[in-house]
Structures are given as structure tokens and as C-alpha cells.
Amino acid sequence: MFHAKPYSGLLGYQKTLTVVKRFYYWSNLKRDVVEFVARCFDCQHVKAECKHLSGLLQPIAIPKWKWEVISMKLIIGLSRIVRQHDSIMDVVDKLTKVAHFILVKSTFSPNNVAWVFIRDVVILHGVPKTIVSDRDAKFTSNYGRICL
């Protein structure tokens, strides 16, 4: 009743103790409230775990040249448009944030996706040093060997 309020959620030990003190008093009030809050299933379920720090952050290096590092992802499941295209391949340069949105079909094989990438990106900007992808099956199959 005092610990879980419908309008404010679960109160911690200190707030619960303050609310109970307004209405009641007994000799071991503080200890009993601490034990009650410690045994509360909802509090234990929501409580953040105390874990060791993971270490210092490793910043991502800033590329020195345009189109040296790119990211690629496929946006699938769109409604079909001209020539039955239902997906978009998103290619973004990490330095300038310039993007190419290329229409593709979800039925394209990895070879087709590679040739579209070469036709629309590599010809314009050259071969990138690093490609970061979303691990789509079309990127993780033989994509590296096809592009080279």
C-alpha cells in the first residue's frame, strides 16, 4: 500500500520509510521497511545490476578521405514501386554523411547487389577501404570476393 503507488511506481527505501512514518510507528520500523523493500519482487526485477565498468570508450577513428569508410544497409519490406523494386540499399559515407539510396529488389542475389554497388557507388567514388554493414545475408555471403 505505501510502497507501490499507482501514480508514481515503486518508491525506494527512503520514500517508503517517510510515508509509513506519517501514519505509523513501532520500535523496529526502519529495519522492517528496509527488509520489506529488499524482498520486494518488483524492486529486485527493476533494480539495475552493479557491474564493473567496461573500460574506456574506444572512439571510432575519423576517416581522412571522403568515401574511405562507408556504411551499408538494406531497407526491405517496402511496397512495390516502378519495376517491382521493394527495397532500398542505403550507402552512407562516414566522413561527409553523403548518402546514396539505391532501388533494389528483395529477390536480388548477392551477385546482383554487388553489381548494383559497383555500378552506383564504386564507379563514382572508388573502392572504399572499409565497409560497415548490418550483417544482411546479401552482404555476408560472397560479397567481398564478388566486388574485388
N, C-alpha and C positions, 0 to 999 in steps of 0.2 A: 504494500500500500504506500509506504513512504519512499521506497527505493526506486520503483519503476513508475514514472509518471507518464500518462498517455500523451501529454503535450510536450514533454521535454526529454523523453527517453530515460535511459538509466542514469541515475545520479551516482557519483562516486562516493567514496567513504566519507569524505569531509562534509559534503552537502547532505547526505543521508543522516549523518550524526546531528547536524544543525537542525534539520526538520524534526527528527524524533525528540530532540531536547525541548522543542517548543511545547510538546504535548505530554511527554512522559519523563520520569526519572526513576532510576534504580541504581544500585551500587556498582554493578559492572556494565553499565550502559555502553561505554566506549568499546570495551572488549567484545561485547555481544554484536555490536554493529559492525565492527571490523571482521569478525568471523562470518557474519551473515553475508556481507559484501564479497568476502573471499570465496564463499561457497556458491555464490550466485552463478548459475549455469550461463545465463546470457552475458554477464560481465566477462566470464572466462572465455566465452566464444568470441566476443568482440575485441577483447584486450589485445593490443599489439605485443608481439613477442619481442623479448630482449635478445638481440642478436649482435654478434660482433660486427664492427664496421667492415665493409667490403674492401676498404683501402682507398687510396687516392683515385680520383677520376682520371681516366685516360682520354684526354681531348682528341678529337678527330683532327688530323692534320689538314690544314687548308691547302688545297691544290695550288700549284704555281701557275698553271696554264688553263685556259678555257678548254673544256671537253676532255680533260685528262682523267677525271673521275666522274662517272655518271651513275645514276640510279635508274633502274628499270622495273616496271611492274605492269601486270596485265589487269585491266578492269573488265571483268566479264559479267555476263548476265544482263546486258542491256537489251532493249527492244531492237529488233532488226530494222536496219535502215537501208539505204541505197546499196545495191549489190550484195544484200544479205549479210552485211557486216554487223556483228552483235557484240564486239569487244573493242577496247582501246588499249594500245600499248603506250604507256607513258614513259618517256625518256627525259630525264632532267639532269642538266649539268650542275654539279655540286658547287662550283665557284660562282657562276653568274645567275643560277637558278632559272636559266632559259630552258623551256620545255618543248618537246615535240609530242604531239598527240596523234598517233598513227592508227587508222582504222584497220582492224584485223578481224578474222572470223575465229570463233571458238573452235572450229574444226581444223584450223591450221596445224600442220605438223611442226615439230621443232625446226625442220629444214626451211619451211615457209617463213616462219617467224625470223629465222636468221637472215634470210634473203631480204625480207622487208627491212630489217635493221640495217643491213648493208646499204640497201637502196636509199633509205631515207635519212640515215644518220652518218654512217661511215663516209659516204661519198661527200657529204657536206663538211664534216668536221674532222675526219681522220679516225683512226682506230684508238680508242681510249686505253689508258694504262690499267684502269680498274673499273670493273662493273659491279655495282651493288644491286642485287635483285631480291625479290620477295620469295625466292625458292620455289617458284612455279615449276611444274614438271617440264614445261617447254624450255625453261632456262637451264635446268639441271641435267638434262639428258646429254646429248652430244653437241650442245650449243657451242662450246669453246672450240671443238675440233672443226665445226662447220664454218665458223667465222674466220678461222685462220687460213 
